[in-house]
């Protein structure tokens, strides 16, 4: 697949061929959904926690005798049906929500969403992100000149490119990620993917060479 390459002024300078094994993978929505669910589940922070009846302090003594009072029988004042008692079936911070997905499945799902972005003309390739003045203002001006609307965009920087990260991190509706850290959730979160030719090379070196 061939796509246009733009310079910092938003002008097309040439055409480049995208790696077929990354950008021409047919979509399998079920696989993408499975990987996305796994990724969001693994990122889940389990903080809510309730005590059950065995963890609540007190309640060791029977509130009243079993028979003869006319009231319902109870064995503990920390039963879930009592005010101040333990919680039955409440959230626990020891619950494990992680879902394992094989690396090959994760990588294939990543290629699928990248292929969809490229096929839908939502992948924009730049000659280079670097400018004479590595400032946020310069990056914002470059993005403004590109043939994209005001929708959200993800800037994919080459590996270990700290300047691009610093230039793009404070721009509204813009995320920034190194090529080696690309994942399904981040790609689906943004409409456009902005990547340099060097970033494509790093992506290819990171993902397509692994078994």
N, C-alpha and C positions, 0 to 999 in steps of 0.2 A: 504494500500500500504506500502510495506517495502522498506527501503532505507538503504544504508550503512552509518555508522557513522565513521568519520575520526578523528585522533588525530592531534596534531600540526606538526607531521612529515609526514603527508599525508598517513599514514597507516590505513587501515580499522581495527577497533577494535571490532565492533559489528554491528548488524542490529537493526533498530528501526522502529516501525509502526507509520506512519503519521496519524493524525486525518482524518477520512473518510469524515466528513462534510466540511472540508476545502480543502483537496487535492484530492478528487474524485468527483468533480462537473463537469458535461458535459459542453462543450463549447457552448456558444451562442454568435457568433461574433457580431450580431446586438446590443446586450445589452452591450457588452464590448466597442463597438464603441460609443454608446450613452453616457456611463459613461465617457469615455476618452474625448469626445468633451465637456461635461459639466465641467470636471475638468480643462481643458486647457482654456475654456472660463472664468471660475471663477477666474483664475489666471492672466487674461489679464489686463495689466495696460493701462488705457485709458489716454494718455497724449497729442496726437495730437489734435489740436483745431484750427478752422478757424472762422472768424467773418462773419456773414451774413450782408446783406445790412443795416439792422436796427442797427447793432452794430458798423459799421465803422464810424469814426468821419467825419463830414462834409456831404455835399450833400443835405442840406435842401433846397437850392435854386434851382429853375429850371435853367439849364445851359443857355438856350436861349428861346425865345418865340416860341410858338407852330407852328406858320405858317409864311411864308414869307421869311425865310432865305435860303431855298433850301436844308437845311440839314435835316437829320432824326430827328424826334421828340424825345425828352428825358425829363424825369421829374426829374432825379437826376444823379449826377456825381458819385454816389456810387452804381449804378446798377452793377450786376455781369458781364455785357458785357463791362464795362469800366475798363481801367487800374487803379488800386488803389481802385477799388470797392469791394463790399462784395463778398463772395464766395457762390455759390449755390450748395448745396448738398455735401459740404466738411465734413471732419472729425470733430466730436464734442466730447469734453471731458465730456459731460453730458449724453452720450449714455450708456445705461445699457446692458452689454453683459452677465450677469449672467444667468445660467441655473440651475434650481433646479432639483435634482434627489432624489427620496426617498432613505432613508438609506438602506432599504432591497435590493434595486437594486444595489446600490454601493457595498454593502458587497458581494452580489452574484457574481458580475463581478470580484471583487477581488479574490474570491475563484476560479473562472474559470481560471484566468491567472496563479494563483499559481498551480492549478491542471495541466495545460499545461506544466509548467516548470518542475514539478515533473515527469510527463509522458514522457517528452523529455530528462530526465536525466540531466536537467540543474539546479536542486536543489541539493546543496551540504550541508550536515549536518555535523557539527563539534561537537566534544565532549564538547569543551569549547574554547572561544576566549582568555581567560586570559593567560598571560605568567609571568615568574618571573620578566622580565624587560618589563613593559608596554610601548614599544617604537614602532614607525612606522616601524623601521627596522625589528623588530621581526614579526610584522603582515605581512609585505611584504614577509618575508621568509616563513611564514606559507602558504600564498596564493600560492607562487611559488611551494611548495611541493605537493599541491593538484592536483588531476587528472583532471585539466581543462586547456584549452589553454590560450593564451594571450588576449582573448576577454574581454570585459568589465564585471564587476561583481558588485553586490550590496550586501554589508555586512549588514545583519539585526541583530542588537544588541538587547540584552534583554532590557526591559524598565529601564530607569534611569541608564544605564550602560555608564558612561561618559568615562571610560578608553578605551573601544572599539572604541568609537567615535573618541577620540583623536589619537588612534593608526592608524586608517584607513583613516582618512579624507584627508591626503596629498599623498596618493598612486595614481599613474597614472591609469586612466581608472577604478577607484573604487569609488563607492558612499557608503554612510553609512546612515542608517536610523534605528530608534527604531522600534521594532515590532508593537507597538501600532499605529505608523504613516504610516504603509504600505498602499500603494495606487496603483491603476491600472497604472497610468502614469509612476511612478518610476520603477515598475516591468518591464514594456515593454521597458523602456529605456536601460536596461542592459540585457546582455545575460544570465549570471549566477546569481543565488541567493545563497549566503552563509549565513547560519544561524546555531546557536547552538541549542542544545536540550532545553536549558532554554528559548531561543528565541521562539521556537515552543510553549512551555507552555504559555508564555506571549501572544503570538498571539492567542492561543486558548481561553485564559481567556478574552482577549479584544473583540474578534469578535463573537465567537460561543455562548457565553452565553447571548448576547443581543437579545431582541425581535424585 
